Amino acid sequence: METICPICNSLASYIVQCPTCHNKMEAQGAIEEYFDDYSPYLDREITEKLDGVAAEKCLHIFYCTECGRDKRIPIDKIIM
């Protein structure tokens, strides 16, 4: 069975509150998309090994437009 990230595959959305100013943070995508110019085009099996979280999680960046803080949150993958 394959596991997928519910955010990357538009199956769910997460609401995250900024720990500094308590406003809603915006999802900015998986951290592996920010490694370099070509990382969004690489096979996920390659980039998943570089994000520093377990294979059953997908590390996402959330950004606060009010105070400029970002937060990295590991999202549990689901079985498809």
Sequence and secondary structure as in RCSB ss.txt:
>XXXX:A:sequence
METICPICNSLASYIVQCPTCHNKMEAQGAIEEYFDDYSPYLDREITEKLDGVAAEKCLHIFYCTECGRDKRIPI
DKIIM
>XXXX:A:secstr
  EE TTTTTS    EE TTT  EEEEEEEGGGGSSTTGGGS HHHHGGGSSS TTEEEEEEE TTT  EEEEEE
E EE 
